[in-house]
Amino acid sequence: MKLHLTSIFAGSLALVGLAAPAGAETLYFSGACAKGERITIAAVGDLLFHKKLQAQAYRKGGSFKRFFTPVLKVLKGADLAFGNLEGPAAAGVGPGGRAVKDPGKRLGAVYGAPLKSLAFNYHPSVVSDLKQSGFDVLSTANNHSLDRGALGADRTVDTMRKARMPFTGSRKRKQMPQPWHVLTKAKGFTVAWLACTYSTNGIPDRKHQILHCYKQTDKILGEIKQLHQNPDVDAVFLTPHWGVENRHRPGERQKKLARAAIEAGATAVFGAHPHVLQPWEKVVAKDKREGLVVYSAGNFISNQRQTAERTGIMALVELVRPEGGKAQLAAAGYIPTWVQIDAKGHRVSFNNSSKGRTGEALARTLGLLPAGNRMAGKWPTAFPTKCSSSAYKRLAGPKPDRHWVRNIDSPKSGRSRRAKKANNWNRVLGKSNKRKRSRKRRTGASR
């Protein structure tokens, strides 16, 4: 498969053997100045609600909405907003995937995670809270999808449907076969979403409820191609859960799938799972379509504590639909984010700092991603383009620091090392195993 890789930013350059092209500091798209109808789409990374976050959401007067208050204007301002719900939202499903009495919004074995385990389950209110916070579509395909077994996956689908939240990547046991994608509509545009995951943490997917990125690649690419050829679908987004945790460079399998997805007809690829940022890539397919790959948007919300793990972005793309034609990428940008943790709890905020730990995080973000595509954390916000009518202004900030480019892996914390001692997926299934295996890179250890 021959693709033209016109702009590969930062560390990924060395991996594919290309020199940095002139102007790689900013990614531009040829549809920027085209006339036509437009919509803006926002995509964030992992929505990972560890125990401490769930405790805040379940206490009197609490909710999951509280975590997003500082960024609501952009989430709600975008015409469509996407996120990866990393874990089940299964009503009344306990450890081992067994049906139990629903305790309500209470942290414990049903909603939370058992001791020394990362078998997540969130109270179903998480989905309606995310919807009220501005999210329009969620991925349910990730390495925690089967944390509460087949029943947990079924009831997560029920939760999504009850809240009328569009989702992709999982399905119920008795509702197959059916397409894995979901269609969303905004301002007359029809946008398709397709999610997949690299793994379910070793938990067997015996009922084929989860779409697997690498085991079912042909199915994924075939579905993307069908959607792209559908005249009623304006754009297709693939949202894979992939990569190695705490690693800033995408692997060869990620790059191969991403480029194949663009060639098949995807407009963009929004990746998650590494819990840290990974580079962007602009890909031009054989038919001259331009596509964008965001290999990892990092954590949007979690209780992970390393600087890289608290650093994320809101990726923004603008689509334009010329009269009588298909929608195409007009522009792309990102707003740096930071997970604040203090006496008030956790919340996502925009990061505009030049000093201290947040300043370091922003400098390293600018060193890893195309610095010229950074956008202001406000709404409406301007995209970087070369159009004469562009209102975009380059933002002031710290000097880009290529630390994350030079250092593929982020440092591990002491708590993460302790998490390696738990053989957690066997706990999910109610089994015992004397072998102690590292799960840090596969599961996202909680604090």
For each residue, the residues with C-beta under 8 A, 3 or more apart:
1: 259 260 263
2: 286
3: 259 262 263 283 284 285 286
4: 283 284 285
5: 8 16 18 259 281 282 283 284
6: 21 282 283 284
7: 21 23 24 27 281 282 370
8: 5 12 13 16 18 20 24 279 281 282
9: 12 13 24 27 279 280 281 368 369 370
10: 13 279 367 368 369 402 405
11: 14 15 248 249 279 368 404 405 406 408
12: 8 9 15 16 249 250 255 279 281 295
13: 8 9 10 16 18 19 20
14: 11 17
15: 11 12 249 250 252 255
16: 5 8 12 13 255
17: 14
18: 5 8 13 21
19: 13
20: 8 13 24
21: 6 7 18 24
22:
23: 7 26 28
24: 7 8 9 20 21 27 370
25: 370 371 372
26: 23 370 371 372 373 384
27: 7 9 24 280 282 292 332 370 372 373
28: 23 32 331 384 385 386
29: 32 282 290 292 328 329 330 331 332 385
30: 290 328
31: 34 290 320 322 328 329 330
32: 28 29 320 330 331 383 385 386 387
33: 385 386 387 388 389
34: 31 320 322 328 330
35: 322 323
36: 320 321 322 323 325
37: 187 188 189 320 321
38: 318 319 320 321 330
39: 79 80 186 187 189 191 318 319
40: 77 78 79 80 316 317 318 319
41: 78 79 80 81 82 191 237 316 317 318 319
42: 74 75 78 80 81 82 314 315 316
43: 81 82 83 237 239 270 294 297 314 315 316 317
44: 47 81 82 83 84 297 300 312 313 314 315 337
45: 83 84 272 275 296 297 298 299 300 312 313
46: 84 86 272 273 275 298 299 300 301 302 444
47: 44 83 84 85 86 130 138 300 301
48: 86 87 275 299 301 302 303 304 444
49: 53 54 57 64 87 120 122 126 301 302
50: 53 54 113 302 303 304 446 447
51: 54 55 107 112 113 303 446
52: 55 56 303 346 447
53: 49 50 56 57 67 301 302 303 345 346
54: 49 50 51 57 58 107 111 112 122 123
55: 51 52 58 59 107
56: 52 53 59 62 66 67 345 346
57: 49 53 54 62 63 64 66 67 105 123 125 126 129
58: 54 55 62 105 106 107 111 123
59: 55 56 62
60:
61:
62: 56 57 58 59 66
63: 57 66 125 129
64: 49 57 67 125 126 129 130 133
65: 68 69 129 132 133
66: 56 57 62 63 69 345 347
67: 53 56 57 64 301 346 347 348
68: 65 71 72 75 133 134 301 347 348
69: 65 66 72 347
70: 347 348 349 350
71: 68 74 75 314 337 348 349 350 377
72: 68 69 75 76 133 134
73: 76 77 378 379
74: 42 71 77 78 314 335 377 378 379 381
75: 42 68 71 72 78 81 133 134 135 314
76: 72 73 81 133 134 379
77: 40 73 74 134 379 380
78: 40 41 42 74 75 81 134 316
79: 39 40 41 186 187 189
80: 39 40 41 42 136 137 184 186 191
81: 41 42 43 44 75 76 78 134 135 136 137
82: 41 42 43 44 135 136 137 138 139 193 237 239 270
83: 43 44 45 47 130 135 138 139 300
84: 44 45 46 47 138 139 142 195 239 241 272 273
85: 47 89 122 126 127 130 138 139 140 142 167
86: 46 47 48 120 142 143 144 272 444
87: 48 49 120 121 122 142 144 147
88: 93 120 121 122 144 145 147 148 152 153 155 156
89: 85 121 122 123 124 126 127 155 156 159 160
90: 93 121 124 148 151 152 153 154 155 156 159
91: 102 124 155 158 159
92: 99 100 101 102 110 155
93: 88 90 97 98 99 100 110 121 148 149 151 152 155
94: 97 98 99 100 109 110 148
95: 98 109 114 117 119 148 427 428 430
96: 149 428 429 430
97: 93 94 146 148 149 150 151 152 428 429
98: 93 94 95 149 151
99: 92 93 94 151
100: 92 93 94 110
101: 92
102: 91 92 110
103: 106 108 110 111
104: 123
105: 57 58 111 123 125
106: 58 103 110 111
107: 51 54 55 58 111 112
108: 103 111 112
109: 94 95 112 114
110: 92 93 94 100 102 103 106 121
111: 54 58 103 105 106 107 108 121 122 123
112: 51 54 107 108 109 120 121
113: 50 51 117 118 119 120 121 446
114: 95 109 117 119 427
115:
116: 421 422 424 427
117: 95 113 114 422 424 427 428
118: 113 144 147 419 422 424 439 443 444 445 446
119: 95 113 114 144 147 148 424 425 427 428
120: 49 86 87 88 112 113 144 147
121: 87 88 89 90 93 110 111 112 113 147 148 152
122: 49 54 85 87 88 89 111 126
123: 54 57 58 89 104 105 111 126
124: 89 90 91 127 128 159 162 163
125: 57 63 64 105 128 129
126: 49 57 64 85 89 122 123 129 130
127: 85 89 124 130 131 138 159 160 163 165
128: 124 125 131 132 163 165
129: 57 63 64 65 125 126 132 133
130: 47 64 83 85 126 127 133 135 138 165
131: 127 128 135 136 163 164 165
132: 65 128 129
133: 64 65 68 72 75 76 129 130
134: 68 72 75 76 77 78 81
135: 75 81 82 83 130 131 138 165
136: 80 81 82 131 166 184 186
137: 80 81 82 165 166 167 168 182 184 193
138: 47 82 83 84 85 127 130 135 160 165 166 167 168
139: 82 83 84 85 142 167 168 169 193 195 239 241 272
140: 85 145 153 156 157 160 167 168 169 170 195
141: 145 168 169 170 195 196 197 210 211 241
142: 84 85 86 87 139 145 169 197 241 272 273
143: 86 197 198 199 200 201 241 273 442 443 444
144: 86 87 88 118 119 120 147 200 201 443
145: 88 140 141 142 153 156 169 170 197 200 209 210
146: 97 149 150 152 153 200 201 203 205 209 210 428
147: 87 88 118 119 120 121 144 152 201 203 428
148: 88 90 93 94 95 97 119 121 151 152 153 155 428
149: 93 96 97 98 146 152 153 203 428 429
150: 97 146 153 154 173 206 207 209
151: 90 93 97 98 99 148 154 155
152: 88 90 93 97 121 146 147 148 149 155 156
153: 88 90 140 145 146 148 149 150 156 157 170 172 173 207 209 210
154: 90 150 151 157 158 172 173 209
155: 88 89 90 91 92 93 148 151 152 158 159
156: 88 89 90 140 145 152 153 159 160 170
157: 140 153 154 160 161 167 170 171 172 175
158: 91 154 155 161 162 172
159: 89 90 91 124 127 155 156 162 163
160: 89 127 138 140 156 157 163 165 166 167
161: 157 158 164 165
162: 124 158 159
163: 124 127 128 131 159 160
164: 131 161
165: 127 128 130 131 135 137 138 160 161
166: 136 137 138 160 182 183 184 193
167: 85 137 138 139 140 157 160 170 182
168: 137 138 139 140 141 180 181 182 193 194 195 239
169: 139 140 141 142 145 180 194 195 196 197 210 211 239 241
170: 140 141 145 153 156 157 167 209 210 211
171: 157 175 176 178 180 209
172: 153 154 157 158 175 176 209
173: 150 153 154 176 207 209
174:
175: 157 171 172 178
176: 171 172 173 208
177:
178: 171 175
179: 223
180: 168 169 171 194 195 196 211 219 220 223
181: 168 192 193 194 223 227 236
182: 137 166 167 168 192 193
183: 166 190 191 192 193 233
184: 80 136 137 166 190 191 192 193
185: 188 189 190 191
186: 39 79 80 136 189 191
187: 37 39 79
188: 37 185
189: 37 39 79 185 186 234 235 319 321 327
190: 183 184 185 232 233 234
191: 39 41 80 183 184 185 186 233 234 235 236 237
192: 181 182 183 184 227 233 235 236 237
193: 82 137 139 166 168 181 182 183 184 236 237 239
194: 168 169 180 181 211 220 223 224 227 236 237 238 239
195: 84 139 140 141 168 169 180 211 238 239 240 241
196: 141 169 180 211 212 213 216 220 238 239 240 241
197: 141 142 143 145 169 200 210 211 212 213 240 241 242 273
198: 143 212 213 214 240 241 242 243 273
199: 143 202 212 442
200: 143 144 145 146 197 203 204 205 210
201: 143 144 146 147 424 425 428 439 442 443
202: 199 425
203: 146 147 149 200 425 428 429
204: 200
205: 146 200 208 209 210 212
206: 150
207: 150 153 173
208: 176 205
209: 145 146 150 153 154 170 171 172 173 205
210: 141 145 146 153 169 170 197 200 205
211: 141 169 170 180 194 195 196 197 216 219 220
212: 196 197 198 199 205 215 216
213: 196 197 198 216 217 220 240 241 242 257
214: 198 217 253 257
215: 212
216: 196 211 212 213 219 220
217: 213 214 220 221 257 260
218: 221 222
219: 180 211 216 222 223
220: 180 194 196 211 213 216 217 223 224 238 257 261
221: 217 218 224 225 260 261 264
222: 218 219 225 226 264
223: 179 180 181 194 219 220 226 227
224: 194 220 221 227 228 236 238 261 264 265 266
225: 221 222 228 229 264 265
226: 222 223 229 230
227: 181 192 194 223 224 230 233 236 265
228: 224 225 233 236 264 265 266
229: 225 226 265
230: 226 227 233
231:
232: 190
233: 183 190 191 192 227 228 230 236
234: 189 190 191 319 321 326 327
235: 189 191 192 267 268 319 327
236: 181 191 192 193 194 224 227 228 233 265 266 267
237: 41 43 82 191 192 193 194 266 267 268 269 270
238: 194 195 196 220 224 258 261 266 268 269 270
239: 43 82 84 139 168 169 193 194 195 196 269 270 271 272
240: 195 196 197 198 213 254 257 258 269 271 272
241: 84 139 141 142 143 169 195 196 197 198 213 271 272 273
242: 197 198 213 253 254 257 271 272 273
243: 198 247 250 251 254 271 273 274 278 295 296
244: 247 251 274 441
245: 273 274 275 276 440 441 442 443 444
246: 274 275 276 306 308 309 409 410 412 440 441
247: 243 244 251 274 276 278 408 409 410 441
248: 11 274 276 277 278 279 308 368 404 405 407 408 409 410
249: 11 12 15 278 279 408
250: 12 15 243 254 255 258 271 278 279 295 296
251: 243 244 247 254 255
252: 15 255 256
253: 214 242 256 257
254: 240 242 243 250 251 257 258 271 295
255: 12 15 16 250 251 252 258 259 281
256: 252 253 259 260
257: 213 214 217 220 240 242 253 254 260 261
258: 238 240 250 254 255 261 262 269 271 281 283 293 295
259: 1 3 5 255 256 262 263 283 293
260: 1 217 221 256 257 263 264
261: 220 221 224 238 257 258 264 266 269 291
262: 3 258 259 265 266 269 283 285 289 291 293
263: 1 3 259 260 285 286
264: 221 222 224 225 228 260 261
265: 224 225 227 228 229 236 262 289
266: 224 228 236 237 238 261 262 269 291
267: 235 236 237 291 292 317 319 327 328 329
268: 235 237 238 291 292 293 294 317 329 332
269: 237 238 239 240 258 261 262 266 291 292 293 294 295
270: 43 82 237 238 239 294 297 315
271: 239 240 241 242 243 250 254 258 274 278 293 294 295 296 297
272: 45 46 84 86 139 142 239 240 241 242 296 297
273: 46 84 142 143 197 198 241 242 243 245 296 444
274: 243 244 245 246 247 248 271 278 296 298
275: 45 46 48 245 246 298 299 302 304 308 309 444
276: 245 246 247 248 296 298 299 308 309 311 404 410
277: 248 296 297 298 308 311 312 313 365 368 369 404
278: 243 247 248 249 250 271 274 294 295 296 368
279: 8 9 10 11 12 248 249 250 295 368 369
280: 9 27 292 293 294 295 332 369 370 373
281: 5 7 8 9 12 255 258 292 293 295
282: 5 6 7 8 27 29 290 291 292 293
283: 3 4 5 6 258 259 262 290 291 292 293
284: 3 4 5 6 288 289 290 291
285: 3 4 262 263 288 289 290 291
286: 2 3 263
287:
288: 284 285
289: 262 265 284 285 328
290: 29 30 31 282 283 284 285 328 329
291: 261 262 266 267 268 269 282 283 284 285 329
292: 27 29 267 268 269 280 281 282 283 317 329 332
293: 258 259 262 268 269 271 280 281 282 283
294: 43 268 269 270 271 278 280 297 315
295: 12 243 250 254 258 269 271 278 279 280 281
296: 45 243 250 271 272 273 274 276 277 278
297: 43 44 45 270 271 272 277 294 300 312 313 314 315
298: 45 46 274 275 276 277 308 309 311 312 313
299: 45 46 48 275 276 302 304 309 310 311 312 339
300: 44 45 46 47 83 297 312 314 337 348
301: 46 47 48 49 53 67 68 339 346 348
302: 46 48 49 50 53 275 299 309 310 339 444
303: 48 50 51 52 53 341 346 446 447
304: 48 50 275 299 309 310 444 445 446 447
305: 309 310 341 413 415 447
306: 246 309 310 410 411 412 413
307: 310 311 357 360 361 364 410
308: 246 248 275 276 277 298 311 361 364 404 410
309: 246 275 276 298 299 302 304 305 306 410
310: 299 302 304 305 306 307 338 339 341 361
311: 276 277 298 299 307 308 336 337 338 351 361 364 365
312: 44 45 277 297 298 299 300 336 337 338 339 348
313: 44 45 277 297 298 334 335 336 337 365 369
314: 42 43 44 71 74 75 297 300 334 335 337
315: 42 43 44 270 294 297 332 333 334
316: 40 41 42 43 78 332 333 334 335 375 381 383
317: 40 41 43 267 268 292 329 331 332
318: 38 39 40 41 329 330 331 332 383
319: 38 39 40 41 189 234 235 267 327 328 329 330
320: 31 32 34 36 37 38 327 328 330
321: 36 37 38 189 234 325 326 327 328
322: 31 34 35 36 325 328
323: 35 36
324:
325: 36 321 322 328
326: 234 321
327: 189 234 235 267 319 320 321
328: 29 30 31 34 267 289 290 319 320 321 322 325
329: 29 31 267 268 290 291 292 317 318 319 332
330: 29 31 32 34 38 318 319 320 383 385
331: 28 29 32 317 318 383 384 385
332: 27 29 268 280 292 315 316 317 318 329 373 383
333: 315 316 373 374 375 381 383 384
334: 313 314 315 316 369 373 374 375
335: 74 313 314 316 350 374 375 376 377 381
336: 311 312 313 350 351 352 361 362 365 374 377
337: 44 71 300 311 312 313 314 348 349 350 351
338: 310 311 312 348 349 350 351 353 358 361
339: 299 301 302 310 312 346 347 348
340: 346 347 348 349
341: 303 305 310 345 346
342: 345
343:
344: 347
345: 53 56 66 341 342
346: 52 53 56 67 301 303 339 340 341
347: 66 67 68 69 70 339 340 344
348: 67 68 70 71 300 301 312 337 338 339 340
349: 70 71 337 338 340
350: 70 71 335 336 337 338 377
351: 311 336 337 338 358 361 362 365 377
352: 336 362 377 395 397
353: 338 356 358 359 361 362
354: 359 362 363 396 397 398
355: 358 359
356: 353 359 360
357: 307 360 361
358: 338 351 353 355 361 362
359: 353 354 355 356 362 363 398
360: 307 356 357 363 364 398 401
361: 307 308 310 311 336 338 351 353 357 358 364 365
362: 336 351 352 353 354 358 359 365 366 397 398
363: 354 359 360 366 367 397 398 399 400 401
364: 307 308 311 360 361 367 368 401 402 403 404
365: 277 311 313 336 351 361 362 368 369
366: 362 363 369 371 374 397 398 399 400 401
367: 10 363 364 371 400 401 402 403 404 405
368: 9 10 11 248 277 278 279 364 365 402 404 405
369: 9 10 277 279 280 313 334 365 366 373 374
370: 7 9 24 25 26 27 280 373
371: 25 26 366 367 374 400
372: 25 26 27 384 394
373: 26 27 280 332 333 334 369 370 384
374: 333 334 335 336 366 369 371 395 397
375: 316 333 334 335 381 382 383 384 392 395
376: 335 381 382 395
377: 71 74 335 336 350 351 352 381
378: 73 74 381
379: 73 74 76 77
380: 77
381: 74 316 333 335 375 376 377 378
382: 375 376 390 391 392 393
383: 32 316 318 330 331 332 333 375 390 392
384: 26 28 331 333 372 373 375 390 392
385: 28 29 32 33 330 331 390 392
386: 28 32 33 390
387: 32 33 390
388: 33
389: 33
390: 382 383 384 385 386 387
391: 382
392: 375 382 383 384 385
393: 382
394: 372
395: 352 374 375 376
396: 354
397: 352 354 362 363 366 374
398: 354 359 360 362 363 366 401
399: 363 366
400: 363 366 367 371
401: 360 363 364 366 367 398
402: 10 364 367 368 405 406
403: 364 367 406 407
404: 11 248 276 277 308 364 367 368 407 410
405: 10 11 248 367 368 402
406: 11 402 403
407: 248 403 404 410
408: 11 247 248 249
409: 246 247 248
410: 246 247 248 276 306 307 308 309 404 407
411: 306
412: 246 306 416 417 440
413: 305 306 416 417 447
414: 417 418
415: 305 418 419 445 447
416: 412 413 419 420 440 445
417: 412 413 414 420 440
418: 414 415 421
419: 118 415 416 422 439 440 445 446
420: 416 417 436 437 438 439 440 445
421: 116 418 436
422: 116 117 118 419 427 436 439
423: 426 427 433 435 436 437 439
424: 116 117 118 119 201 427 428 439 443
425: 119 201 202 203 428 429 439
426: 423 429 431 432 433
427: 95 114 116 117 119 422 423 424 430 431
428: 95 96 97 117 119 146 147 148 149 201 203 424 425
429: 96 97 149 203 425 426
430: 95 96 427
431: 426 427
432: 426
433: 423 426
434:
435: 423
436: 420 421 422 423
437: 420 423
438: 420 441
439: 118 201 419 420 422 423 424 425 442 443 445
440: 245 246 412 416 417 419 420 443 445
441: 244 245 246 247 438
442: 143 199 201 245 439
443: 118 143 144 201 245 424 439 440
444: 46 48 86 118 143 245 273 275 302 304
445: 118 304 415 416 419 420 439 440
446: 50 51 113 118 303 304 419
447: 50 52 303 304 305 413 415
